[in-house]
Amino acid sequence: MSASEDELRVACAGARSELDPGGVARKFGCARLLRSSPAELARLGVPAPLATELRRSDAAGAATWADELRSRDIECLTASAPGYPPRLAELADPPLAVFVAGSRLDLLAPEGPSVAIVGSRRGADAARRLAHDLAAGAAAAGVTVVSGLALGVDAAAHEGALAAGGPTLAVLGTGPDVAYPRTNACLFNRVREAGLLVSEYPPGTPPAPWRFPARNRLIAALADATLVVEAAERSGALITADMALDLGRDVLAVPGWPGVSVARGTNALIKAGAGVVEDVTDLLAWLGIDAPRAAAAASDDDPMLAELGRSPAYADELAARLGMTPGAVAAALARLEIDGRLARDVHGRWVPATPGG
């Protein structure tokens, strides 16, 4: 990074102080907190049932509870268990336990690189498309995409990874069986089927405002780098970036149009020294992956290149024109972009790349 870590911390600090008053994200989940008195827990807003569940020490009760979880295809990994994510153990306040649901337990300690892609819940269409395409390109290259299953950029990142057939991991601010927001219920189920859902909260835990800043530290810990696609100056995404800095991880950002409120956070990060990401090649380079510039695309991609040669198109338009599924189009576009065969025009539409450009 071209600037000091302190400058990056300043760029993130306002969001943490405003969205995480009292430092609950720092305190919740640590052993000290769960040893606190009921009065102290109540003052911090920690529900008594949640503390009780994580404090279970009776062996018979714990065994019964474990059986109940397994019957619901949920696993509880305590900090002393062999399967506990090693990256979470690097936190200053690691959860005493995490609850996981899904088919890809290996994503808790992936062999390859991982990236957290986060951003605004009310972002522009262009930001969501970019998050989708960046995630698709990264997943196609074998990168695990981590995000928080929120509306906007988070959901787009998971969608992109799934479309490319790649791995994705969602960290929740609810129990592992609670889909929130409800509009993401379908995506929640798809991530559970093809990837992994992770939470430090027991099943049935409902959403609460303070839980989301707390879960952001898990997002940062489970990724090698955090990429902020779009964020205002007071944004949960900046909390994630700040926590990534605490762990010594790279912080990356997509530059935004000056003066646009949801670009001020990312532009501030870049001014402070965050890595700049404008396309999937930039992202892969930060993750240490050399994106090859293939001399020619595979024959399966020829119809796509020919169609885009006739007129530019967004991914959904291209899918309709070619009669392909959105997932197949996203995966092919990601491969072609990595190969240097496709680019974006000023409107964000896909076009054949200019030779030598």
Steps between C-alpha positions, in 0.01 A plus 500: 500500500622848417392663825531412865267257669403780738352700211286203398381463857395864504300444180311216672477635854188715460291205389608283790433764764158585359373153407655312790448720807660355809714263294252213517659352187823480697344369819241252389618143456808527721537288811512806726158613381339162545637486853337833577213527742138498373480872579807576290368291213165677516673839494679401180176376345603132486188280526511265798397191295793552268752524783342195662532290183869583456570443867364145512742296705288204608631205297162327463328822402772582250478153341122526466533841345766372255266220389223753447726716285614206288137404436462845344826468300670765713838450661635679805878543502638613832829684529667182627360277223731376220274649231489849648608749228868583562453849355242585764750405768712795379237746624557684824149388601429173318154350542480221757311304238377531143195337348530388139255366243575392146689261280845663501657473844836517323439872439579566866864428415522520119812384320491794260455875550182665623361851471225683686289711263284750689323827438185706515158341547343775289768529238466590136419237239849545357660418837291187539586388147868560566487309830328213321759492221798535733371213712430287193849562365661427834294185556578377148868529594445290814477785751258461793261797509399609851223750576213572738185407301365855539306680230689675223870432451518202738219313325647581158836357606343171611291487182809551285697226674209256472446587133863412426465172686757612754518489878328759717464541876240720669550634853168576666384745764226254599488134588610259222137406436362853473489658153536875528394713326203289395538611140830308497338172611554336162865609493538380860387151393725497193806594706413228750470242221816592308714685756495569871309712753691606812378670817618550855134506611298188586209382283193716529689818585311790338662805339601792722687817397804434720552149364598616152802712595605205719479250214715725278812399691432138395467604136838675519664208679382236253650678198853575383391844381194722532368680191257788554304555178287794609459667839399827659717666764297333775469144382511149640732411213758738646473321834592180317795678337618631837485153649695363203771753585504373857585157360768628265296415188488698176224758457389571143244741358323583176528870409171685468378816333605807703218662693275194508420421864538123467846547348644718775596207719682309227672811367617584853647152531689542174634840606622337820683227309255216430567295190304606192282242325328588173457154350548132576860507375584760766331290767676179403834680492451613861424139591819382335329337201642560154204541264620358168443693179394217274565536129159365414182412682360150510267411216204493742546874553503594130124569477524737795788696351325515166179625659680770695683596182164585347391719793599554865283342769457458873521143627123452533443636149765266363338202671165585339655552157691172508238294682748416776450488875627801698741273687656363182537852360659632820754217508589545131531877536730456798729265305508727198581805713784316672628395156499863388238442231225719649480847650231748610391810314422831673148377579622180665394277212713209379695549174789318332832631630701723270819324388793641692259699720 
